[in-house]
């Protein structure tokens, strides 16, 4: 995950394993080098809703991302999620 300027905030693995906390969602693995802003969201699950990727974290934190040319972009265009190496 990068910010608008392209700075890497965190490496995120979308796992094909059930979320331990939420039904109908899959688990996420965050890298150990995530920024404090990403860590505080406690992202731990993901799912697809229509065409959007939904990231879910602790305390009802939800962030939706829409597909773009390279991966996904947040609705406010602040964050991008790109496949490794892109």
C-alpha positions as a Markdown table, in Angstrom:
| # | Residue | x | y | z |
|---|---|---|---|---|
| 1 | Unk | 0.0 | 0.0 | 0.0 |
| 2 | Unk | 1.4 | 3.4 | -1.0 |
| 3 | Unk | 0.3 | 7.0 | -0.3 |
| 4 | Unk | -0.6 | 9.5 | -3.0 |
| 5 | Unk | 3.1 | 10.4 | -3.6 |
| 6 | Unk | 4.0 | 6.7 | -4.0 |
| 7 | Unk | 5.7 | 6.2 | -0.6 |
| 8 | Unk | 5.3 | 2.6 | 0.6 |
| 9 | Unk | 3.2 | 2.5 | 3.8 |
| 10 | Unk | 2.9 | -1.3 | 4.1 |
| 11 | Unk | 3.1 | -4.6 | 2.3 |
| 12 | Unk | -0.2 | -6.4 | 2.5 |
| 13 | Unk | -0.9 | -10.0 | 1.6 |
| 14 | Unk | -4.6 | -10.8 | 0.8 |
| 15 | Unk | -4.8 | -14.4 | 2.0 |
| 16 | Unk | -7.3 | -17.0 | 0.7 |
| 17 | Unk | -8.0 | -18.1 | 4.2 |
| 18 | Unk | -11.1 | -17.3 | 6.3 |
| 19 | Unk | -10.9 | -14.3 | 8.6 |
| 20 | Unk | -10.7 | -15.4 | 12.2 |
| 21 | Unk | -13.0 | -12.5 | 13.2 |
| 22 | Unk | -15.5 | -12.0 | 10.4 |
| 23 | Unk | -17.8 | -14.3 | 8.4 |
| 24 | Unk | -17.7 | -13.9 | 4.6 |
| 25 | Unk | -14.3 | -12.2 | 4.8 |
| 26 | Unk | -10.7 | -13.4 | 4.2 |
| 27 | Unk | -7.6 | -12.8 | 6.3 |
| 28 | Unk | -4.9 | -10.3 | 5.7 |
| 29 | Unk | -1.2 | -10.4 | 6.6 |
| 30 | Unk | 0.6 | -7.1 | 7.1 |
| 31 | Unk | 4.4 | -6.8 | 6.8 |
| 32 | Unk | 6.3 | -5.9 | 10.0 |
| 33 | Unk | 7.5 | -2.6 | 8.5 |
| 34 | Unk | 4.1 | -1.0 | 8.2 |
| 35 | Unk | 3.8 | 2.7 | 9.1 |
| 36 | Unk | 2.2 | 3.6 | 12.4 |
| 37 | Unk | -0.9 | 5.0 | 10.5 |
| 38 | Unk | -1.5 | 1.7 | 8.9 |
| 39 | Unk | -0.9 | -0.3 | 12.1 |
| 40 | Unk | -3.4 | 1.7 | 14.1 |
| 41 | Unk | -6.2 | 0.7 | 11.8 |
| 42 | Unk | -5.6 | -3.0 | 12.8 |
| 43 | Unk | -6.5 | -4.2 | 9.3 |
| 44 | Unk | -7.2 | -7.9 | 9.5 |
| 45 | Unk | -9.7 | -8.8 | 6.8 |
| 46 | Unk | -10.7 | -8.2 | 3.2 |
| 47 | Unk | -13.6 | -9.0 | 0.9 |
| 48 | Unk | -14.9 | -8.0 | -2.5 |
| 49 | Unk | -18.2 | -6.0 | -2.6 |
| 50 | Unk | -19.4 | -5.5 | -6.1 |
| 51 | Unk | -16.2 | -4.2 | -7.8 |
| 52 | Unk | -14.6 | -2.7 | -4.7 |
| 53 | Unk | -11.9 | -4.2 | -2.5 |
| 54 | Unk | -13.0 | -3.6 | 1.1 |
| 55 | Unk | -10.3 | -3.6 | 3.8 |
| 56 | Unk | -11.6 | -4.1 | 7.3 |
| 57 | Unk | -9.9 | -3.4 | 10.6 |
| 58 | Unk | -10.5 | -3.1 | 14.3 |
| 59 | Unk | -13.2 | -0.9 | 15.9 |
| 60 | Unk | -15.4 | -1.0 | 12.7 |
| 61 | Unk | -12.7 | 0.6 | 10.5 |
| 62 | Unk | -13.6 | 0.0 | 6.8 |
| 63 | Unk | -11.8 | 1.3 | 3.7 |
| 64 | Unk | -13.0 | 0.8 | 0.2 |
| 65 | Unk | -10.8 | 0.7 | -2.9 |
| 66 | Unk | -11.8 | 0.7 | -6.5 |
| 67 | Unk | -9.8 | -1.0 | -9.4 |
| 68 | Unk | -7.6 | 1.2 | -11.5 |
| 69 | Unk | -5.0 | 0.6 | -14.2 |
| 70 | Unk | -2.4 | -0.9 | -11.8 |
| 71 | Unk | -4.3 | -2.2 | -8.8 |
| 72 | Unk | -6.7 | -0.4 | -6.5 |
| 73 | Unk | -7.1 | 3.2 | -5.4 |
| 74 | Unk | -9.0 | 4.6 | -2.4 |
| 75 | Unk | -12.1 | 6.6 | -3.0 |
| 76 | Unk | -10.3 | 9.7 | -1.8 |
| 77 | Unk | -7.2 | 8.9 | -4.0 |
| 78 | Unk | -4.9 | 9.0 | -1.0 |
| 79 | Unk | -3.9 | 5.4 | -1.1 |
| 80 | Unk | -3.0 | 2.8 | -3.8 |
| 81 | Unk | -2.7 | -0.9 | -3.5 |
| 82 | Unk | -0.5 | -2.4 | -6.2 |
| 83 | Unk | 0.7 | -5.9 | -6.9 |
| 84 | Unk | 4.3 | -6.5 | -5.8 |
| 85 | Unk | 6.8 | -5.1 | -8.3 |
| 86 | Unk | 4.4 | -2.6 | -10.0 |
